[in-house]
Amino acid sequence: MTDETKSSLKKWGLRALMTLIPIILGAIGGTQFTTPKTVEVERKIEVPVPVPQLDEFEPSRMGWLRDDETIRTNLDQAKTLHFVTTPAGKAALGDEDVFLYRTVRGVNGRGSDWYPNVNQQSVGCCVGCGFKHGADVVQATAIAAGASFEWKAAAVEAIYAGSRVEVGRGQIRGDGSMGAWASEWLKSRGGLIPMEKLGKYDLTTFSPARARQWGVSGVPDELEADAKKHAVRGAALVTTADDVKRALMQGYPVPVCSNVGFNNRDGSVGTRDSQGFISPRGTWPHCMCFIGWRNGSRPGALCLNSWGDQAHGGPVWPEDAPRAAFWVDASVVERMVSQGDSFALADVAGFPARTPDWFIRTEQEKELSGWGKIVKAEPRLRLPLFEKVHSQDSFGNRSSTVWYLEFPLAP
């Protein structure tokens, strides 16, 4: 046997030995010394997701999110306008009751069976709803005070989406927003979009599903530019019941964000008592809107909710009050607004002090001379001769010059 053959047999012997040793040791110890392999198996499991029924009333769907940093910014007068520092916040007023919902109906020529409130249903877009209700009122009171533009219901979806995405930068996962964000959207980042057909968007009916969708994607770009033409330029933080009273008595609604709840003892949604009030109980991280104030032996604010006309049982007061509203005692109003995320809204003129007068009267009974001054005017006949329209926007607001002939009439 040659040396080369011996060397070849040796190599083959070593290879055979290296193969047999792990097998023998594995048989003895019960373990085979081979490199373990991990095989990943991906299995798709279909889990049925319940589709929410948007026509259901779900009081758990609220949507105000409290953020301590935002509240600190709100409460800092160097960073946020406070109502108490404005002329309206310092105005000397009486103790008349005020019902701003009547002004909304008045400028629309509608009766007590109508009010443009919405039902958020199963989507937590209450901040959009509360500020929409405020925007509806502030348009009406501006018109009643002499503004020459047409009232149009504001779209919830745009306010909600603008607050969450354009202002909040999409920080929130799930539903919800903040009062400060909605205020900033209306005042400086965007504004109002009417409940109308605008291009390919049909906003004539409020859609909670669209609110949720836009709350993720934001206000469509083609609508955002138009919204900026209709800013609610006056927005100021209210922190006391006195702020709320002064604001409402001068025609400024207050979208209110707080965690004060209004449940019955059994946990169901609160029922109005014989005077139309609901006492506080439980926790609601929720946004609503104050649209009226009453004085007398039990002062308080009329709070418009966004859960539909059937949410609260019991009698309303006055009889023409919206069914979706209930009264809140002044001490409870204080608790709510002291949380630091509720804002009085004003028209494009800011917050001038006004004489309270939110009832539609005949032209022979009133004349507006400047802001907030109501003086008697002698009867006269005014005949329009010619109107030159300079521009018109999607709200129907026109910039124009009108020429009149006026003739005094004998008393």
TIKOLTOR-189197 format. One line per 2 residues: their letters; for each residue x, y, z of N, C-alpha, C. Coordinates in steps of 0.001 Angstrom, whole numbers. Atoms other than C-alpha are relative to their C-alpha. Layout:
a	X,Y,Z,X,Y,Z,X,Y,Z | ...
//
This chain:
mt	868,-1192,0,0,0,0,898,1235,0 | -850,-1180,134,1508,3232,-1075,-335,1020,1086
de	205,-1068,-1003,1911,6239,1187,-1206,870,-381 | 1132,-835,446,-607,8136,-937,-1325,-657,331
tk	1242,728,-314,-3235,5418,-460,-270,32,1485 | 167,-58,-1461,-2581,5328,3301,-545,1367,429
ss	437,-1363,-361,-3057,9120,3486,-1465,208,-355 | 1388,-146,432,-6344,8940,1559,-947,-757,925
lk	834,786,-909,-7725,6166,3782,-121,672,1369 | -5,-679,-1297,-6790,8174,6874,-1006,1144,10
kw	933,-1122,78,-8755,11190,5685,-1445,-475,32 | 1358,533,25,-11829,9121,4908,-401,-562,1352
gl	275,530,-1337,-11553,7419,8295,-353,1098,984 | 277,-1129,-892,-11445,10752,10104,-1386,606,-289
ra	1306,-541,360,-14487,11989,8187,-1128,-891,515 | 1015,941,-490,-16429,8836,9044,-134,86,1502
lm	16,-104,-1460,-15440,9155,12709,-714,1264,451 | 637,-1286,-355,-16563,12828,12809,-1513,-55,-207
tl	1447,147,240,-19935,11794,11414,-652,-891,1043 | 575,986,-924,-20437,8841,13789,-43,507,1437
ip	-74,-427,-1411,-19411,10559,17054,-1244,758,446 | 1220,-688,-457,-22386,13048,17215,-1194,-914,75
ii	1146,920,-9,-24805,10252,16359,32,-875,1239 | -139,869,-1178,-23402,7975,19096,-290,777,1273
lg	218,-801,-1211,-23348,10779,21714,-1472,406,136 | 1421,-362,-51,-26860,11816,20773,-854,-1150,447
ai	770,1177,-421,-28131,8315,21181,169,-257,1471 | -264,229,-1435,-26481,8068,24612,-690,1049,864
gg	526,-1091,-863,-27514,11472,25974,-1396,435,-358 | 1368,-404,373,-30815,11812,24175,-38,1323,-723
tq	-32,-1308,674,-29665,14979,22441,900,-105,-1206 | -814,13,1205,-28388,15386,18939,657,1352,-161
ft	-751,-1242,54,-25631,17977,18594,13,536,-1429 | 78,-663,1299,-26794,19763,15480,-456,1435,227
tp	352,-1409,-135,-27277,23455,14936,-1515,169,-131 | 1462,-146,68,-30937,24336,15784,-404,1023,-1045
kt	527,-923,985,-32971,26055,13123,-1372,491,459 | 1295,-592,-331,-35909,28458,13715,-751,274,-1282
ve	830,-195,1184,-38636,28360,11143,-1166,907,378 | 1072,-954,-284,-40969,31421,11177,-1195,-316,-888
ve	1242,268,723,-44523,30661,10204,-964,1138,289 | 930,-1113,-161,-46808,33650,9632,-1402,-475,-313
rk	1378,440,175,-50465,32919,10117,-937,1185,164 | 942,-1110,-36,-53126,35484,9332,-1296,-461,648
ie	1225,347,-719,-56001,35369,11767,-1007,1121,-221 | 1044,-986,256,-59153,37151,10698,-835,186,1256
vp	794,-327,-1184,-60728,38901,13685,-1101,954,-427 | 1081,-905,427,-64146,40388,12977,-23,1263,852
vp	30,-1288,-687,-64185,44112,13844,-1411,551,-87 | 1365,-529,55,-67585,45464,14854,-34,1374,-643
vp	140,-1295,660,-68642,48341,12622,-945,857,834 | 875,-831,-825,-69982,51210,14762,-1182,520,-784
ql	1200,-546,608,-73510,52251,13986,-87,1467,366 | -94,-1418,-276,-73304,56013,13644,-1325,618,422
de	1265,-549,-446,-76978,56420,14389,-303,-382,1444 | 192,352,-1402,-76541,55003,17878,423,1166,883
fe	-399,-1008,-981,-76392,57338,20857,934,-649,1008 | -992,579,-903,-73225,56519,22747,610,1116,836
ps	-520,-1084,-817,-72602,58941,25626,1469,-168,364 | -1418,172,-292,-69159,57390,26111,866,696,-1046
rm	-723,-696,1045,-68168,59115,22862,-38,1487,299 | -51,-1424,-325,-67116,62536,24070,1098,639,-840
gw	-1062,-425,897,-63756,63740,22852,810,1212,378 | -906,-1073,-404,-62222,66577,24858,1215,-615,666
lr	-1245,499,-561,-58591,65865,25653,696,1114,768 | -684,-992,-826,-56974,67752,28511,1502,-200,-114
dd	-1450,35,94,-53311,68591,28025,557,1081,914 | -462,-946,-1015,-51515,70217,30943,842,1123,-590
et	-829,-1044,606,-49013,72083,28771,-865,1020,-744 | 911,-904,699,-51795,73512,26623,-761,868,981
ir	721,-772,-1019,-53721,74566,29736,891,1083,590 | -918,-1014,-537,-50638,76338,31118,158,1157,-980
tn	-98,-1057,1012,-50306,78234,27841,-1275,837,-26 | 1275,-721,-17,-53998,79127,27923,-86,968,1169
ld	138,-809,-1216,-53788,80469,31472,1026,1115,97 | -1036,-1034,26,-50721,82615,30694,-495,1172,-841
qa	545,-1147,716,-52059,86054,29784,991,597,-985 | -988,-481,964,-48806,86816,27973,-64,-788,-1307
kt	58,855,1190,-49560,83995,25512,-1401,-163,-566 | 1383,231,427,-53373,83801,25368,-862,1182,425
lh	913,-1089,-332,-55980,86563,25201,-1057,-486,982 | 1023,318,-1000,-58224,86493,28286,-1158,980,-134
fv	1194,-823,174,-61775,87766,28051,-53,1129,1011 | 90,-1000,-1057,-61483,89647,31336,818,1247,-318
tt	-849,-1145,352,-58821,91914,29785,-541,791,-1183 | 555,-679,1169,-60992,92933,26804,-1015,1048,423
pa	1053,-968,-346,-63411,95885,26680,-1313,-671,385 | 1244,700,-337,-66324,93437,26707,75,-628,1375
gk	-175,616,-1306,-64881,91748,29783,-90,979,1142 | 59,-1038,-1033,-64959,95059,31634,-1276,824,-86
aa	1207,-794,228,-68315,96331,30380,-957,-84,1174 | 1017,-42,-1055,-70944,97412,32909,-1327,-450,-600
lg	1216,577,549,-74053,95318,32308,-1064,-153,1074 | 1104,217,-922,-77436,94716,33866,-165,-1472,329
de	281,1387,-381,-79084,91482,34954,-1120,-602,-840 | 1025,564,876,-81318,90724,31990,356,-1433,-382
dv	-215,1331,564,-81766,87146,30817,291,145,-1491 | -324,-55,1422,-80339,86456,27376,-72,-1404,-578
fl	201,1294,659,-81257,83643,24977,484,139,-1446 | -600,-235,1307,-78909,83702,21995,-554,-923,-1082
yr	585,889,1006,-80647,80769,20305,-1141,689,-733 | 1081,-729,650,-83530,83146,19588,538,879,-1127
tv	-612,-814,1052,-81176,85354,17595,322,-846,-1215 | -281,910,1110,-80097,82375,15495,-1273,-262,-797
rg	1267,223,694,-83726,81622,14708,-494,1271,-684 | 509,-1261,539,-84542,85276,14171,635,383,-1326
vn	-662,-402,1246,-81934,85966,11502,-282,-987,-1123 | 356,990,1004,-83062,82795,9710,-1500,-49,-273
gr	1440,-7,194,-86762,83551,9982,-646,-1330,338 | 492,1332,-357,-87390,80197,11686,-714,35,1342
gs	773,84,-1227,-89734,79147,14454,680,-833,1063 | -579,660,-1160,-89188,77430,17784,208,-1496,-194
dw	-186,1429,245,-89329,73955,16253,1301,-294,-751 | -1235,155,786,-85986,74536,14467,1206,501,785
yp	-1298,-503,-465,-82412,74785,15655,1095,-817,-690 | -1024,696,805,-79189,73896,13742,1031,-768,820
nv	-940,812,-780,-77632,71700,16441,222,-1344,-677 | -344,1285,621,-75939,68443,15443,166,-1066,1073
nq	-205,1154,-874,-75581,64962,16946,1289,-681,-423 | -1292,592,337,-72003,63686,17068,-56,-1518,-117
qs	209,1437,58,-73324,60133,17431,1195,-746,608 | -1010,849,-641,-70540,57566,17972,1433,434,-271
vg	-1347,-514,270,-67567,59757,17009,337,1082,1017 | -400,-951,-1039,-65626,61748,19605,414,1346,-555
cc	-305,-1291,634,-65818,65022,17678,-717,1143,701 | 775,-1001,-730,-67501,67052,20422,609,1386,-75
vg	-641,-1318,82,-64920,69854,20167,-428,694,-1291 | 495,-577,1240,-65876,70379,16538,-1443,427,113
cg	1417,-325,-170,-69561,70320,17502,-191,1228,877 | 146,-1134,-909,-69186,72726,20418,376,1318,-650
fk	-431,-1232,660,-67293,75281,18342,-865,304,-1220 | 976,-241,1064,-69702,74792,15415,-1222,720,562
hg	1156,-642,-613,-72584,75676,17726,317,1442,386 | -399,-1364,-307,-70639,78715,18873,89,861,-1247
ad	-123,-750,1257,-69891,79778,15285,-1360,364,-571 | 1354,-301,472,-73586,79545,14390,-570,1218,734
vv	527,-1106,-805,-74438,81912,17233,720,1298,-312 | -748,-1241,167,-71647,84414,16654,-295,646,-1348
qa	444,-593,1263,-72714,84862,13036,-1321,731,190 | 1334,-574,-180,-76293,85524,14123,51,1296,794
ta	-54,-1220,-808,-75415,88064,16809,698,1129,-747 | -642,-1032,814,-73122,89892,14388,-994,601,-980
ia	1017,-489,930,-75965,90129,11875,-1015,864,731 | 956,-777,-801,-78353,91315,14583,588,1343,404
ag	-654,-1247,-374,-75790,93989,15471,303,876,-1213 | -155,-841,1171,-75696,95244,11882,935,-502,-1073
as	-902,523,1030,-73195,93074,9998,-800,-385,-1240 | 742,241,1243,-74194,92771,6343,524,-1236,-709
fe	-326,1249,680,-73507,89138,5590,-1081,-1031,289 | 1028,1032,-104,-75600,86026,5228,409,-1062,1015
wk	-270,1073,-962,-75891,83461,8017,38,-1338,-715 | -59,1361,523,-74792,79942,7095,525,-920,1088
aa	-419,961,-1018,-74487,76911,9363,1430,-446,-260 | -1407,394,126,-70856,76002,10027,130,-1517,10
av	-237,1438,107,-69548,72538,9157,891,-481,1141 | -763,589,-1109,-68381,70487,12148,1314,-603,-497
ea	-1135,798,469,-66013,68351,10083,1241,851,-198 | -1142,-860,271,-63810,71283,9083,635,511,1292
iy	-538,-498,-1278,-63476,72677,12613,741,-1114,731 | -611,1143,-686,-62733,69254,14059,1321,-392,-659
ag	-1215,399,712,-60211,68322,11367,1069,1076,75 | -975,-1084,-69,-58566,71747,11354,691,79,1347
sr	-589,-52,-1342,-58070,71641,15112,988,-1139,211 | -823,1196,-243,-56597,68112,15099,1246,-59,-880
ve	-1076,232,967,-54430,68157,11990,781,1277,-300 | -702,-1232,373,-53647,71692,10847,604,698,1214
vg	-550,-612,-1228,-53165,72923,14443,724,-1045,847 | -581,1018,-879,-52518,69747,16470,1025,-898,-646
rg	-1031,761,728,-50271,68228,13779,-159,-1514,142 | 250,1433,-19,-51920,64827,14079,583,-731,1195
qi	-612,609,-1182,-50588,64172,17593,-906,-1034,669 | 950,837,-726,-53764,62408,18775,-308,-1259,-788
rg	434,1264,583,-54389,58748,18057,-1401,-292,504 | 1391,167,-392,-58092,58005,18055,-719,1331,-89
dg	813,-1211,71,-60850,60596,18435,451,1033,1027 | -187,-1035,-1006,-60702,63892,20287,791,1196,-475
sm	-746,-1222,294,-59317,67421,20255,-33,889,1240 | -84,-947,-1112,-58779,70485,22451,-653,1316,-392
ga	617,-1290,258,-60572,73792,22800,975,1010,-556 | -995,-959,475,-57392,75800,22297,325,-224,-1468
wa	-287,305,1404,-56734,74012,19013,-1143,465,-896 | 1147,-445,793,-60267,74681,17723,-40,1520,-76
se	-31,-1458,-22,-59972,78307,18788,1051,537,-965 | -1073,-451,889,-56669,78681,16937,-351,-239,-1465
wl	417,267,1374,-58092,77048,13811,-955,1084,-492 | 978,-995,413,-61017,79467,13715,600,1392,-99
ks	-516,-1358,-95,-58962,82515,14588,1122,289,-986 | -1190,-338,770,-55706,82219,12651,437,-1032,-1026
rg	-469,1028,932,-55078,78879,10917,-1017,-305,-1093 | 1046,346,957,-58410,78489,9131,-1213,877,212
gl	1229,-751,-194,-61997,79499,9759,-1205,-890,-246 | 1260,708,178,-65545,78516,8870,-164,-486,-1435
ip	446,531,1285,-66718,76316,6022,-1492,-285,147 | 1450,160,-154,-70487,76343,5394,-466,-1407,-310
me	623,1295,281,-72736,73289,5341,-709,96,-1354 | 503,-124,1362,-73159,73426,1573,743,-973,-905
kl	-751,724,1004,-72080,71669,-1587,1106,920,-512 | -1153,-779,428,-68597,72951,-2323,848,-878,-907
gk	-717,850,935,-67176,71424,-5460,-455,-1441,121 | 331,1422,-131,-67021,67664,-5008,-421,-390,1413
yd	328,293,-1390,-67773,67932,-1277,-1425,453,314 | 1364,-303,-400,-71384,67755,-134,-66,11,1525
lt	-13,-173,-1458,-71431,69134,3400,-1361,437,522 | 1321,-474,-416,-75147,69878,3537,-530,-728,1227
tf	394,776,-1176,-75635,67142,6146,1245,-407,774 | -1150,366,-825,-73255,66573,9047,236,-1502,-51
sp	-376,1411,58,-71398,63267,8740,1052,-311,1058 | -1014,399,-982,-69708,61832,11853,1115,-824,-624
ar	-1029,804,658,-67894,59361,9601,1012,886,-718 | -911,-920,672,-66464,62227,7539,834,774,1030
ar	-753,-685,-1050,-65477,64013,10758,1186,-849,443 | -1089,891,-405,-63447,60974,11787,1054,-110,-1108
qw	-932,131,1121,-61898,60628,8322,844,1259,-152 | -754,-1252,119,-60951,64303,8040,836,257,1243
gv	-788,-145,-1222,-59761,64163,11649,1328,-694,-80 | -1287,661,254,-56990,61932,10342,738,659,-1157
sg	-636,-525,1213,-56335,63416,6900,102,1512,-25 | -14,-1456,3,-57072,67071,7643,-1041,584,-934
vp	931,-705,882,-59192,69679,5872,549,-48,-1425 | -482,6,1388,-58973,69245,2084,583,1355,-389
de	-703,-1233,343,-56586,71811,635,-884,1001,-724 | 843,-909,763,-59180,73234,-1748,-1055,684,859
le	941,-637,-919,-61461,74008,1200,714,867,1032 | -744,-730,-1038,-58788,75241,3584,206,1454,-393
ad	-228,-1371,449,-58044,78303,1475,-1252,846,167 | 1247,-735,-134,-61709,79301,1496,-346,238,1467
ak	292,-150,-1427,-62019,78718,5256,706,1225,579 | -768,-1125,-540,-59358,81353,5888,-653,1346,-289
kh	717,-1238,272,-61661,83969,4379,-1073,277,1045 | 1110,-123,-945,-64130,83388,7208,452,-321,1417
av	-553,229,-1336,-62054,83475,10356,-892,619,1069 | 620,-580,-1191,-63628,84027,13770,1145,650,769
rg	-1254,-623,-419,-60985,86554,14642,76,308,1490 | -17,-253,-1431,-62033,87152,18216,-255,-1267,780
aa	167,1157,-879,-61494,84301,20658,804,281,1262 | -665,-343,-1252,-60679,84864,24319,-380,-1012,1079
lv	209,990,-1055,-60281,82496,27259,-910,556,1088 | 832,-338,-1158,-63015,82599,29905,350,-963,1132
tt	-411,835,-1128,-62168,81317,33374,-936,94,1197 | 940,-150,-1112,-65060,82427,35603,-1424,56,-523
ad	1411,-119,369,-68846,82358,35611,-335,1433,-373 | 237,-1404,344,-68768,86157,35529,452,284,-1428
dv	-431,-127,1395,-66751,85973,32287,-1077,-517,-947 | 1008,625,858,-69369,83659,30807,-1238,880,-91
kr	1183,-861,-14,-72250,85893,31877,221,1241,-851 | -284,-1216,769,-70614,89020,30437,90,-293,-1499
al	-131,354,1413,-69763,87267,27201,-1372,-238,-624 | 1307,344,558,-73259,85868,26666,-914,1218,-93
mq	866,-1166,12,-74992,89125,27547,364,978,-1100 | -404,-855,1111,-73027,90818,24768,22,-746,-1338
gy	164,713,1251,-73740,88148,22191,1128,-910,-380 | -1145,851,293,-70572,86089,22466,-207,-1396,602
pv	189,1357,-518,-71180,82315,22788,1300,-546,568 | -1170,579,-664,-68814,80151,24841,23,-1513,-179
pv	-255,1442,19,-67771,76663,23688,777,-379,1260 | -559,317,-1311,-66960,75015,27025,555,-1411,4
cs	-679,1293,-61,-64452,72171,27461,345,-302,1451 | -291,361,-1386,-64291,70375,30809,-249,-1485,193
nv	299,1401,-316,-64562,67020,32540,-1156,-131,987 | 1161,42,-882,-67665,67910,34581,-1121,-764,-699
gf	1049,815,593,-70345,65299,33963,-1378,344,538 | 1379,-279,-380,-74128,65456,34184,-824,-1283,-130
nn	711,1271,-4,-75365,61955,34912,-1080,-35,1072 | 940,302,-1076,-78348,60729,36875,682,-902,1018
rd	-586,834,-1054,-77757,58730,40054,283,-1424,-473 | -223,1358,496,-78045,55472,38133,1044,-55,-1106
gs	-1037,-26,1015,-75322,56571,35729,-481,336,-1393 | 531,-360,1316,-77652,57370,32832,201,1490,-251
vg	-179,-1398,374,-77472,60670,30970,-992,876,756 | 772,-852,-889,-78760,63542,33073,-1353,425,-534
tr	1362,-432,308,-82449,64482,33149,-235,1375,607 | 275,-1342,-488,-83575,68120,33493,-1020,-22,1136
ds	988,-126,-1077,-85371,69107,36685,-1122,932,-449 | 1176,-795,363,-88533,71210,36788,352,1375,-536
qg	-448,-1299,488,-86520,74367,36053,924,-113,-1213 | -841,176,1186,-84565,72867,33177,1463,-230,298
fi	-1399,200,-383,-81321,72360,35144,329,-1493,103 | -525,1317,-335,-79186,69221,35407,1155,197,965
sp	-1068,-116,-1001,-76985,68813,38471,1211,-819,-434 | -1209,711,421,-73377,67719,38007,168,-1329,735
rg	-308,1301,-592,-72475,64094,38612,806,-794,-1029 | -813,788,905,-69770,61922,37113,1005,848,-783
tw	-1056,-649,782,-67053,62781,34614,-305,-119,-1479 | 154,-54,1453,-67532,63861,31015,1172,791,-583
ph	-1021,-773,729,-64358,64814,29099,-616,468,-1318 | 959,-341,1046,-66586,66768,26781,41,1490,-312
cm	157,-1399,408,-67117,70005,24845,-1460,237,-349 | 1359,-425,329,-70502,71732,24710,57,1496,-283
cf	-30,-1430,293,-71537,75361,24165,-1049,732,816 | 927,-858,-732,-73102,78012,26412,-612,1002,-976
ig	683,-877,955,-75744,79932,24437,-1082,852,662 | 989,-823,-690,-77824,81667,27105,369,175,1461
wr	-239,-251,-1428,-77797,83114,30622,-1298,460,640 | 1153,-435,-777,-80508,83488,33241,471,476,1366
ng	-335,-543,-1313,-80394,85486,36453,-1058,-425,1005 | 1033,349,-972,-82902,85588,39299,543,-833,1140
sr	-357,758,-1205,-82881,83199,42253,932,-1181,-302 | -863,1112,360,-81028,80474,40342,711,310,-1314
pg	-693,-388,1230,-78580,81986,37859,784,-1172,-602 | -773,1045,663,-76833,79841,35296,31,192,-1494
al	-191,-77,1443,-75931,79184,31673,-757,-1130,-691 | 662,1007,823,-77850,77335,28968,1076,-713,-824
cl	-1076,798,575,-75604,74517,27762,-549,-878,-1124 | 453,771,1154,-76153,73098,24258,921,-1202,-196
ns	-763,1242,151,-75049,69464,23986,-16,-445,-1465 | -106,494,1384,-74165,67506,20821,-356,-1481,-74
wg	438,1395,-19,-75954,64231,21577,-1424,-162,-506 | 1327,106,570,-79223,64953,19820,-1096,494,919
dq	1122,-576,-750,-82611,66217,20920,-598,-940,1035 | 606,961,-915,-83517,63023,22776,934,-424,1132
ah	-978,444,-1001,-80432,62737,24998,-451,287,1423 | 370,-427,-1349,-81882,64617,27981,-1517,60,137
gg	1425,-68,-275,-85337,64085,29415,-329,1180,886 | 428,-1088,-869,-87360,66508,31492,-342,1245,-794
pv	472,-1203,698,-88813,69933,30665,1132,972,-325 | -929,-1075,331,-86889,72685,28887,-573,1309,530
wp	429,-1349,-382,-86999,76306,30003,901,1000,-686 | 1413,-193,309,-88122,78538,28405,-521,-1108,-929
ed	598,1060,804,-90499,76448,26369,578,-77,-1402 | -553,9,1350,-88773,77469,23127,1488,-355,-25
ap	-1424,342,-35,-85292,76389,24282,258,-1269,-825 | -318,1217,759,-83548,73787,22080,-72,-1235,888
ra	153,1232,-778,-84316,70244,23230,1336,-620,378 | -1314,577,-294,-80620,69366,23175,740,753,1102
af	-669,-856,-988,-79840,72021,25823,-553,-223,1398 | 429,32,-1400,-80032,72149,29613,723,1111,733
wv	-585,-1087,-780,-79271,74737,32277,1022,-533,998 | -1078,343,-924,-76130,74654,34424,112,1117,1030
da	-103,-1009,-1059,-75946,76434,37784,1310,782,-109 | -1161,-876,129,-73512,79367,37966,1238,-577,683
sv	-1156,578,-710,-71313,77577,40515,629,-1132,-808 | -507,1087,839,-70994,74630,38126,668,575,-1246
ve	-642,-695,1116,-70252,76981,35226,1428,391,394 | -1330,-383,-497,-67355,78261,37335,944,-1196,4
rm	-833,1208,-15,-66051,74705,37837,444,-389,-1402 | -294,434,1361,-66220,74017,34132,1043,889,-670
vs	-915,-884,741,-64495,77090,32739,1321,229,717 | -1267,-183,-727,-61870,77244,35489,1040,-1031,-416
qg	-949,1013,465,-60288,74183,33856,888,507,-1134 | -963,-702,844,-58770,76561,31328,16,-340,-1474
ds	4,287,1431,-59900,75478,27857,-1338,362,-638 | 1283,-461,529,-63122,77390,27175,162,1430,-513
fa	-249,-1272,672,-63304,80387,24838,-1292,682,-423 | 1070,-814,560,-65744,83192,24106,376,343,-1437
la	-241,-276,1411,-66100,83727,20356,-654,1311,-396 | 530,-1271,483,-66573,87073,18653,141,72,-1510
dv	-49,-152,1444,-67032,88291,15109,1307,661,-421 | -1245,-529,549,-64433,89912,12891,425,1314,647
ag	-349,-1272,-629,-64534,93107,14938,668,-188,1358 | -637,224,-1299,-62999,91468,18000,-1007,7,1118
fp	884,9,-1172,-64544,92131,21391,-376,1412,435 | 448,-1321,-454,-66081,95598,21475,-1109,-137,1034
ar	1102,8,-965,-68377,96388,24378,-1288,336,-734 | 1274,-206,671,-71972,96141,23191,-1123,180,1007
tp	1222,-59,-785,-75300,97134,24579,-804,-1255,-294 | 737,1239,260,-77207,93861,25035,-1315,281,-726
dw	1224,-182,759,-79910,93746,22384,-38,-1076,-1071 | -96,1105,933,-80209,90354,20762,-1364,-479,-478
fi	1309,320,547,-83814,90498,19639,-189,783,-1292 | 213,-643,1283,-84765,91277,16070,-1142,1003,136
rt	1030,-1030,-57,-86651,94558,15930,-158,614,-1385 | 222,-615,1299,-88060,96596,13059,995,1120,-217
eq	-961,-1054,310,-85881,99116,11278,-464,1343,556 | 487,-1252,-550,-88138,101902,12544,208,84,1501
ek	-223,16,-1443,-87347,100875,16124,1466,107,366 | -1419,-30,-365,-83578,100772,15879,855,512,-1140
el	-1033,-338,957,-80558,102140,14148,1324,-247,692 | -1303,247,-583,-77022,100972,14763,928,1105,-447
sg	-935,-1079,303,-74593,103853,14959,1324,-341,651 | -1245,465,-575,-71096,102478,15411,-227,-1281,764
wg	85,1272,-714,-70383,99467,17599,-713,196,1332 | 625,103,-1309,-72810,98844,20405,-861,1169,392
ki	855,-1116,-360,-74743,102104,20274,-1322,-134,-742 | 1316,146,600,-78439,101732,19663,-805,1260,321
vk	707,-1256,-208,-80337,104980,19158,-1297,-41,-781 | 1265,-109,705,-83848,105835,18095,228,773,-1296
ae	-114,-681,1288,-84190,106894,14482,-1387,410,-456 | 1290,-414,526,-86930,108911,12874,-368,-865,-1194
pr	401,834,1140,-88971,106947,10324,437,632,-1312 | -414,-519,1291,-87636,107290,6817,-144,-1085,-1052
lr	111,902,1130,-87953,105712,3401,1337,-44,-720 | -1292,143,682,-84767,104324,1836,-212,-818,-1268
lp	163,663,1285,-84767,103406,-1849,1370,-295,-602 | -1286,324,629,-81774,101514,-3245,-41,341,-1482
lf	-76,-378,1405,-80691,102912,-6614,909,-930,-796 | -988,753,773,-77623,100955,-7618,981,-662,959
ek	-994,716,-799,-75236,98352,-6182,1122,-481,-910 | -1172,475,723,-71733,97717,-7454,690,-1065,857
vh	-594,1114,-736,-70472,94283,-6341,1476,-112,-348 | -1452,99,203,-66705,94113,-5875,478,-1440,48
sq	-402,1400,-119,-66360,90467,-4779,-1066,-759,774 | 938,857,-721,-68372,87521,-3461,662,-1345,249
ds	-642,1261,-343,-67236,84377,-1627,-1028,-1112,132 | 879,1163,-61,-68680,80910,-1013,-1048,110,1095
fg	1005,-220,-1033,-70546,82156,2073,-1133,880,-518 | 976,-957,504,-72430,84590,-127,273,1404,486
nr	-353,-1333,-470,-70705,87518,1588,491,835,-1173 | -383,-848,1120,-70341,90406,-796,652,1277,493
ss	-574,-1320,-206,-68135,93420,-837,-573,888,-1091 | 686,-794,1004,-70153,96129,-2533,-206,1426,487
tv	367,-1381,-289,-71060,99783,-2692,-1427,208,-477 | 1414,-193,318,-74754,100740,-2594,-330,1488,97
wy	474,-1372,-4,-76281,104102,-3494,-1497,11,308 | 1389,-75,-426,-79595,105075,-1824,-544,1422,-162
le	722,-1246,-207,-82167,107825,-1855,-802,-147,1283 | 734,79,-1255,-83606,108601,1583,-956,1192,104
fp	1009,-1025,-179,-86797,110522,2362,-530,-103,1408 | 591,58,-1355,-87875,111448,5904,-1512,-122,-100
la	1444,193,-42,-91398,110388,6771,-575,737,1192 | 642,-728,-1099,-93762,112366,8878,-383,-963,1091
p	372,912,-1088,-94351,110869,12342,-1511,-228,35
//
